[in-house]
Amino acid sequence: MAAPVSFARITPEDRPPFTVAYDRKGAGEPVVLLHGIGHHLQAWRPVCDILAASHEVIAFDLPGFGASPGLPDGSSYDLSSVIPLLTAAFAELGIDRPHVVGNSLGGLLALELGRTGAVRSVTALSPAGFWTPAERRYAFGVLRGMYAGAQALPQPTVESLARTALGRASLTATIYAHPGRRSADAVVAETRALREAAGFAPTLAAGREVRFTSDVPDVPVTIAWGNRDRLLLPRQGIRAKRTIPGARLVRLPGCGHVPMNDDPALVARVILDTVS
């Protein structure tokens, strides 16, 4: 999936209008893809063609990330505000109760959409919200460090580092188990996306007290966790399974926090098993 090709102006009934970037391909039952904090829709590129062979695939840049502008001044980035915005975006684009797949922040949003009954199924890859207070502080500290690093590095330095496997590891090893497999162009683009993410600080601030504690009883749920996740530690998957007893818990061997690039075939299979 290349750069976003479309923008939609969303006009919720009770909230200010906002703009969202998205890409759409394939045909069949709709599958919506939601990325993590500081990332962009291109994170899904390794699995999009596989999914689009049998489904309509819609990847979003969440508000304030990627090519989507930040929310209007005064708008909140907390769950209770963002979930209605996503459902309004689905309605605007004619997406009727999609299957939803999310990674990290996107996984938390996917589970919340499942809890509200807005979707047909949920696949959550290393979802946020199942941390202890200490684990959350650790994860937020790592994320702040990545954000500061992306802002501090001049663009020519990022481009130079991205040309080598070692340099790509220095930029992205926190989220990928196999950062050398990521292309130089992709690493440059996602570093820029993190640096320019207008939604990063307000989303992090809104997540200080977030924990997902509700069951999701009415739709199929799969929770998948990379065994080499260095940001949200794999033991959080056990807590997720206890919180959502009916969920299928899947381990992703050899995968990090953003597993779509580490093992695209495995991640696509997990998603397709859920949506089928």
Summary of the structure (lengths in Angstrom):
residues: 276
radius of gyration: 17.1
end to end distance: 22.7
largest distance: 49.5
contacts: 995
relative contact order: 0.16
helix: 43%
strand: 16%
